[in-house]
Amino acid sequence: MRIKFLFSLCFVVVLLHSSCKSKSSIEILTIDSMKMVMWDMLNAGEWNNISISKDSVFFRNHNDIKLFEQVFLIHHINKETFYASYKYYESHPDKMKILIDSVSYLGQREKNKAFMIHQ
């Protein structure tokens, strides 16, 4: 009787473990990868804001989506991977702080580079 119970318990544990694995098959981007994706998305959004007139809200939103899809293609990811990664970092505030700080630092470096070029 005990052997049947242990066998059943092991079977259930293996079954649950395999089902959990299939749900979490989406890869979480590293902080460095996520930093570059977020930087490119911020730049794409800003470029779109500058290049489109203020009265074309629908076109702006549609163009944002197209630009974000291009960013995903450049980085060889899909939107599910990006949003899963974003949710992961959102649920880990210590890692999110590192991510946001690194994006901010990257922006500051790019600004300094641009300033040095124009001098």
C-alpha positions in Angstrom: 0.0 0.0 0.0 2.8 2.4 0.9 4.6 1.7 -2.3 1.5 2.5 -4.4 1.1 5.8 -2.4 4.8 6.8 -3.0 4.6 5.8 -6.7 1.4 7.9 -7.0 2.9 10.8 -5.2 6.1 10.7 -7.4 3.9 10.6 -10.5 1.9 13.6 -9.4 5.1 15.6 -8.5 6.6 14.8 -11.9 3.4 15.7 -13.7 3.1 19.0 -11.8 6.8 19.8 -12.4 6.4 19.2 -16.2 3.3 21.4 -16.4 5.0 24.2 -14.6 7.9 24.0 -16.9 5.8 24.4 -20.0 4.1 27.5 -18.6 7.4 29.3 -17.9 9.0 28.5 -21.2 9.3 32.2 -22.1 12.8 33.4 -21.6 13.5 36.3 -19.3 15.9 38.8 -20.8 19.1 39.7 -18.8 19.4 43.2 -17.5 21.9 44.1 -20.2 19.6 42.8 -23.0 16.5 44.4 -21.5 18.4 47.7 -21.1 19.2 47.8 -24.8 15.6 46.8 -25.8 14.1 49.5 -23.5 16.6 52.1 -24.8 15.6 51.4 -28.4 11.9 51.4 -27.5 12.3 54.8 -25.8 14.2 56.2 -28.8 11.6 54.8 -31.2 8.8 56.3 -29.2 10.5 59.7 -29.0 11.4 59.7 -32.7 7.7 59.0 -33.4 6.6 61.8 -31.1 8.8 64.3 -32.9 8.1 63.2 -36.4 4.3 63.1 -36.3 2.0 66.1 -35.8 0.0 66.4 -32.6 -3.4 65.9 -34.1 -2.9 62.4 -35.5 -3.3 60.3 -32.3 -4.5 57.2 -34.1 -1.6 57.2 -36.6 0.8 57.8 -33.8 -0.4 54.8 -31.8 -0.4 52.6 -34.9 3.1 53.8 -35.8 4.4 53.2 -32.3 3.3 49.6 -32.5 5.1 49.1 -35.8 8.3 50.7 -34.4 8.2 48.6 -31.3 7.8 45.5 -33.5 10.9 46.6 -35.4 12.8 46.9 -32.1 11.7 43.4 -31.2 13.0 42.1 -34.6 16.3 43.9 -34.2 16.8 42.3 -30.8 15.5 38.8 -32.0 12.7 38.7 -29.4 8.9 38.9 -29.5 6.5 41.0 -27.5 5.7 38.1 -25.2 9.3 37.8 -24.2 9.6 41.5 -23.6 6.4 41.7 -21.5 7.3 38.6 -19.5 10.7 40.1 -18.8 9.1 43.4 -17.9 6.7 41.8 -15.5 9.5 39.8 -14.0 11.6 43.0 -13.3 8.4 44.7 -12.1 7.9 42.0 -9.5 11.6 42.2 -8.4 12.1 45.9 -7.4 15.8 45.5 -6.6 16.5 44.2 -10.2 14.1 46.8 -11.7 16.1 49.6 -10.0 19.3 48.2 -11.5 17.6 48.1 -14.9 16.2 51.6 -14.8 19.5 53.0 -13.4 21.4 51.3 -16.3 19.0 52.7 -18.9 19.4 56.1 -17.3 23.1 55.8 -17.3 23.1 54.7 -20.9 21.1 57.8 -21.8 23.5 60.0 -20.0 26.4 58.5 -21.8 24.7 58.9 -25.2 23.9 62.5 -24.3 27.5 63.2 -23.4 28.7 61.6 -26.6 26.4 63.8 -28.6 27.5 66.9 -26.7 31.2 66.0 -27.4 30.5 65.6 -31.1 28.9 69.0 -31.4 31.8 70.8 -29.7 
